Structures are given as C-alpha cells and as structure tokens.
Amino acid sequence: MTSFMSTQEIASYYEGKTQAILRRYGPGPRVHYHTGFVDEPQPPTAPVQVLRQSLVAAQERMLCHAAAVWRAQATLCGDVLDVGCGLGGGSIFWAQEFGAQVTAVTVAPSHVAWVKRFAAQAGVASRIRPLVCDALEVPGESCFDAVVAVDSSGYLPREAWFRRLASLLRPGGHVFLTDCFLGRPEYEEPFNHYWHTRIGTTTEYLTAAREVGLREELADDISLRTEHFWAMTQALTQAEAQEKELSRADEAKFAASLSAHTLVRQGLLDGGLRYALMSFSKSR
C-alpha cells in the first residue's frame, strides 16, 4: 500500500501548484481546489474562459449542496476548523454564508498570505484565522464545533487524524468531509501516483471514526453529479494545451494530467471510484 506523504512533501506539492490553481480557478476571493457539480456540461469546444467559469460555478454548487446536507445553518455557524484549506475558498464560504469563525489550516506557508488577502477582499478577515500546521498537530482541546475537510483527507493517516479530531471537537460537534474514495483496487495506484495522495475506502473512514467514538451520521454518494466536472477538466486541459506551444516537459505533464482526469471520470462511471459526502458526530 502507498505510504502517506510527509508534511513537507505535501507542502512542496501544493506550493508548486499555487499559480496553476489561481489561473484555473481564480481570481477569487473564493478560490477552490476540489470537485464540483456539473449537471449540464459545456461543449468540449467551449472557450477556455467559459470552461473555467463553469468549473468555478460547479465548485460553489457542490459546497451549497454540502451545506444543505450538513445543515450548515445550525452546524457550521460556530467555531470551525477547515483542514487543508488551500487558498481559503471554503473557509470564506463558511464565514460569509453562515457566520462561522474559521481556523484555516494549511501546510503550505505561502498560502497564508493568499487566505488573508482573499478574506479581506470578501470582508471576513476578522472571521478567518489562517494557521500553518500539520493537521495532526492542531493545538487545543474541545475547541471546535465542527471540522470540515474538502478533498484533503486523502493526505492524512485516517486513524491518527480521527483520534485528533475526537479531541478537538466539543461535545455534540461534527466532522464533515467530502472526498474521492476507492471502489476497486485497480484504481488505487494510478490515482495515488498522480495526486500524490493515499486514497481510502469509505469503510476505512467509518472504522477510524468508530474506534474513537465518533458516530456516523450520513454517507451521501455524489459520484454521478461530479462525473461531468471531470469531463470538463479534461476539455479544459486540452484547450489550455492548444493555447501555447508545448515543450517536451510540458507535453509529458499534459499527457499525465489528461490521463489522470480521464481515469477519475471513468472510475466515477464504473464504480472504481466514488465521491461522497460524509459526516460524523461526537456525543454530548
């Protein structure tokens, strides 16, 4: 089984992706780096800017759906820990839409300045505290009402992470996560290789949560609503490549990216991969 990356390896990986994320999903202030809901995809021949705008809208649509499923009006309005916050898109979403006080955790030091800048642009600087920290070492005990992890939990050893979450949550608190999960073993190695992660099964998460006394609340399969998102990222990758003259190194990156996005889409269609929203709660 693929081992988990070190904190420094994860930080380097995301530091190197920052500008690409901004180009594709910016300009902000809510910049996301996760899957989205596309019910009616743009044609593959659509202009680059149209594809980008559609993908950003899809990411917001997924968060709105998650907020409804997770009853965010009641559960994500207090002290929230955003694990793997990226450039702060989700943190700003929870602060703006539900009045949350968010501790936005990242392992990429340069992302702190971006989170602060975007939070200020969104008018919620006082509600967001960026923190450079390993997710297993977030300080405090019984200090959060909710923990959110959007497409970030695959980088974390599940048993150790859930154990830390159980300590960080106040009684009655919640863990909310959405991620890509493994359905069949042949998808594991290529997925992990490209995304530099360690994908898990939903059973692995459920077991880790139960072992520390967290109760499962729901597991909502959203695979079919995310499939078109990956079709559009394929189209965007191809359109972006056509806009410039590629070096051999660029051609190799393009081929790897296209192959990885094709793999995810195929996995969502045939059950080899699945996207799901999950939530857990701590007893009062």
For each residue, the residues with C-beta under 8 A, 3 or more apart:
1: 188 198
2: 188 189 192 193 198
3: 198
4: 155 156 157 198
5: 9 10 13 155 196 197 198
6: 9 10
7: 10 11 107 134
8: 11 12
9: 5 6 12 13 196
10: 5 6 7 13 14 107 155 196
11: 7 8 14 15 107 108 109
12: 8 9 15 16
13: 5 9 10 16 17 196
14: 10 11 17 18 86 106 107 108 111
15: 11 12 18 108 109 110
16: 12 13
17: 13 14 20 21 33
18: 14 15 21 22 87 108 110 111 114
19: 22 23
20: 17 23 24
21: 17 18 24 25 26 31 33 86 87
22: 18 19 25 26 27 28 31 87
23: 19 20 26
24: 20 21 52 55 236
25: 21 22 31 32 33 52 55 56 59 89
26: 21 22 23 31
27: 22 31
28: 22 31 87 89 118 121
29: 88 92 117 118 119 121 122
30: 60 88 89 92 93 96 118 122
31: 21 22 25 26 27 28 86 87 88 89 114 118
32: 25 36 56 59 60 63 86 89 90 150
33: 17 21 25 86 87 89 151
34: 59 62 90 150 151 178
35: 59 62 151 178 180 226 229 230 275
36: 32 55 56 57 58 59 60 61 62 226 229
37: 58 61 62 65 222 225 226 229
38: 41 54 55 58 225 226 228 229 231 232
39: 225 228
40: 228
41: 38 54 228 231 232
42: 46 50 51 54 232 235
43: 46
44: 231 234 235 238
45:
46: 42 43 50 51 54 235 239
47: 50 51 239
48: 51 52 236 239 240 243
49: 52 53
50: 42 46 47 53 54
51: 42 46 47 48 54 55 232 235 236 239
52: 24 25 48 49 55 56 236
53: 49 50 56 57
54: 38 41 42 46 50 51 57 58 232
55: 24 25 36 38 51 52 58 59 229 232 233 236
56: 25 32 36 52 53 59 60
57: 36 53 54 60 61
58: 36 37 38 54 55 61 62 229 232
59: 25 32 34 35 36 55 56 62 63 89
60: 30 32 36 56 57 63 64 93
61: 36 37 57 58 64 65
62: 34 35 36 37 58 59 65 66 178 222 225 226
63: 32 59 60 66 67 90 93 150
64: 60 61 67 68
65: 37 61 62 68 69 222 225 277
66: 62 63 69 70 72 150 176 178 277
67: 63 64 70 72 73 76 93 97 98
68: 64 65 71 72
69: 65 66 218 220 277 279
70: 66 67 75 76 174 176 277 279
71: 68 74 75
72: 66 67 68 75 76 77 94 97 98
73: 67 76 77 98
74: 71 77
75: 70 71 72 145 146 174 176
76: 67 70 72 73 80 94 98 100 146 148 176
77: 72 73 74 98 99 100
78: 100 101 145 146
79: 100 101 103 143 144 145 146
80: 76 91 94 100 101 102 103 144 145 146 147 148
81: 102 103 105 138 144 146 147 148 168
82: 85 90 91 94 102 103 104 105 148 149
83: 105 135 138 147 148 149 152 153 156
84: 105 106 135 149 150 151 152 153 155
85: 82 88 90 91 104 105 106 111 115 130
86: 14 21 31 32 33 89 90 106 111 152
87: 18 21 22 28 31 33 111 114 115 118
88: 29 30 31 85 91 92 104 111 114 115 118 119 128 130
89: 25 28 30 31 32 33 59 86 92 93 118
90: 32 34 63 82 85 86 93 94 148 150
91: 80 82 85 88 94 95 102 104 115 119 128
92: 29 30 88 89 95 96 118 119 122 124 128
93: 30 60 63 67 89 90 96 97
94: 72 76 80 82 90 91 97 98 100 102 148
95: 91 92 98 99 100 101 102 119 122 124 127 128
96: 30 92 93 122 123 124
97: 67 72 93 94
98: 67 72 73 76 77 94 95
99: 77 95 127
100: 76 77 78 79 80 94 95 127 146
101: 78 79 80 95 127 129
102: 80 81 82 91 94 95 127 128 129
103: 79 80 81 82 129 131 138 144
104: 82 85 88 91 115 128 129 130 131
105: 81 82 83 84 85 131 132 133 135 138
106: 14 84 85 86 109 111 112 115 130 131 132 133
107: 7 10 11 14 132 133 134 135
108: 11 14 15 18 111 132
109: 11 15 106 112 132
110: 15 18 113 114
111: 14 18 85 86 87 88 106 108 114 115 130
112: 106 109 115 116 130 132
113: 110 116 117
114: 18 31 87 88 110 111 117 118
115: 85 87 88 91 104 106 111 112 118 119 128 130
116: 112 113 119 120 125 128 130
117: 29 113 114 120 121
118: 28 29 30 31 87 88 89 92 114 115 121 122
119: 29 88 91 92 95 115 116 122 124 125 127 128
120: 116 117 123 125
121: 28 29 117 118
122: 29 30 92 95 96 118 119
123: 96 120
124: 92 95 96 119 127 128
125: 116 119 120 128
126:
127: 95 99 100 101 102 119 124
128: 88 91 92 95 102 104 115 116 119 124 125
129: 101 102 103 104
130: 85 88 104 106 111 112 115 116
131: 103 104 105 106 138
132: 105 106 107 108 109 112
133: 105 106 107 137 138 139
134: 7 107 137 138
135: 83 84 105 107 138 152 156 161 164
136: 156 157 160 161 164
137: 133 134 164
138: 81 83 103 105 131 133 134 135 164 168
139: 133
140: 143 144 168
141: 167 168
142: 167 168 169 170 171
143: 79 140 168 170
144: 79 80 81 103 140 147 168 169 170 173
145: 75 78 79 80 169 170 172 173 174
146: 75 76 78 79 80 81 100 169 173 174 175 176
147: 80 81 83 144 165 168 169 173 174 175 176
148: 76 80 81 82 83 90 94 176 177
149: 82 83 84 152 153 156 175 176 177 178 179
150: 32 34 63 66 84 90 177 178 179
151: 33 34 35 84 154 178 179 180
152: 83 84 86 135 149 155 156 179
153: 83 84 149 156 158 161 177 179 200 205
154: 151 179 180 195 197 198 199 200
155: 4 5 10 84 152 197 198
156: 4 83 135 136 149 152 153 160 161
157: 4 136 160 161
158: 153 161 162 200 204 205 208
159: 162 163 208 211
160: 136 156 157 163 164
161: 135 136 153 156 157 158 164 165 208
162: 158 159 165 166 175 205 208 209 211 212 214
163: 159 160 166 167 211 212
164: 135 136 137 138 160 161 167 168
165: 147 161 162 168 169 175 212 214
166: 162 163 169 212 213 214 282
167: 141 142 163 164
168: 81 138 140 141 142 143 144 147 164 165
169: 142 144 145 146 147 165 166 173 174 175 282
170: 142 143 144 145 173 282
171: 142 282 283 284
172: 145 281 282 283 284
173: 144 145 146 147 169 170 281 282
174: 70 75 145 146 147 169 217 279 280 281 282
175: 146 147 149 162 165 169 209 214 278 279 280 281
176: 66 70 75 76 146 147 148 149 277 278 279
177: 148 149 150 153 205 277 278 279
178: 34 35 62 66 149 150 151 222 275 276 277 278
179: 149 150 151 152 153 154 275 276 278
180: 35 151 154 191 199 264 273 274 275
181: 199 200 201 202 205 273 274 275 276
182: 185 187 188 191 199 200 201 272 273
183: 187 201 267 271 272 273 274
184: 187 267 271 272
185: 182 188
186: 189 272
187: 182 183 184 190 191 199 263 267 272 273
188: 1 2 182 185 191 192 199
189: 2 186 192 193
190: 187 193 194 260 263
191: 180 182 187 188 194 195 197 199 260 263 264 267 273
192: 2 188 189 195 196 197 198 199
193: 2 189 190 196
194: 190 191 256 257 259 260 263
195: 154 191 192 199 260
196: 5 9 10 13 192 193
197: 5 154 155 191 192
198: 1 2 3 4 5 154 155 192
199: 154 180 181 182 187 188 191 192 195 273
200: 153 154 158 181 182 204 205
201: 181 182 183 204 205
202: 181 205 206 219 274 276 278
203: 206 207
204: 158 200 201 207 208
205: 153 158 162 177 181 200 201 202 208 209 278
206: 202 203 209 210 216 219
207: 203 204 210 211
208: 158 159 161 162 204 205 211 212
209: 162 175 205 206 212 214 215 216 280
210: 206 207 213 214 215 216
211: 159 162 163 207 208
212: 162 163 165 166 208 209
213: 166 210 282 283
214: 162 165 166 175 209 210 280 281 282
215: 209 210 280 281 282 283
216: 206 209 210 219 278 279 280
217: 174 279 280 281
218: 69 277 278 279
219: 202 206 216 276 277 278
220: 69 276 277 278
221: 224 274 275 276
222: 37 62 65 178 225 226 275 276 277
223: 226 227 268 273 274 275 276
224: 221 227 268
225: 37 38 39 62 65 222 228
226: 35 36 37 38 62 222 223 229 230 268 275
227: 223 224 230 231 265 268 269
228: 38 39 40 41 225 231 232
229: 35 36 37 38 55 58 226 232 233
230: 35 226 227 233 234 261 262 264 265 268
231: 38 41 44 227 228 234 235 265
232: 38 41 42 51 54 55 58 228 229 235 236
233: 55 229 230 236 237 261
234: 44 230 231 237 238 258 261 262 265
235: 42 44 46 51 231 232 238 239
236: 24 48 51 52 55 232 233 239 240
237: 233 234 240 241 254 257 258 261
238: 44 234 235 241 242 258
239: 46 47 48 51 235 236 242 243
240: 48 236 237 243 244
241: 237 238 244 246 250 254
242: 238 239
243: 48 239 240
244: 240 241 250
245:
246: 241 250 251 254
247: 250 251
248: 251 252
249: 252 253
250: 241 244 246 247 253 254
251: 246 247 248 254 255
252: 248 249 255 256
253: 249 250 256 257
254: 237 241 246 250 251 257 258
255: 251 252 258 259
256: 194 252 253 259 260
257: 194 237 253 254 260 261
258: 234 237 238 254 255 261 262
259: 194 255 256 262 263
260: 190 191 194 195 256 257 263 264
261: 230 233 234 237 257 258 264 265
262: 230 234 258 259 265 266
263: 187 190 191 194 259 260 266 267
264: 180 191 230 260 261 267 268 273
265: 227 230 231 234 261 262 268 269
266: 262 263 269 270 272
267: 183 184 187 191 263 264 270 271 272 273 274
268: 223 224 226 227 230 264 265 273 274 275
269: 227 265 266
270: 266 267
271: 183 184 267 274
272: 182 183 184 186 187 266 267
273: 180 181 182 183 187 191 199 223 264 267 268
274: 180 181 183 202 221 223 267 268 271
275: 35 178 179 180 181 221 222 223 226 268
276: 178 179 181 202 219 220 221 222 223
277: 65 66 69 70 176 177 178 218 219 220 222
278: 175 176 177 178 179 202 205 216 218 219 220
279: 69 70 174 175 176 177 216 217 218
280: 174 175 209 214 215 216 217
281: 172 173 174 175 214 215 217
282: 166 169 170 171 172 173 174 213 214 215
283: 171 172 213 215
284: 171 172
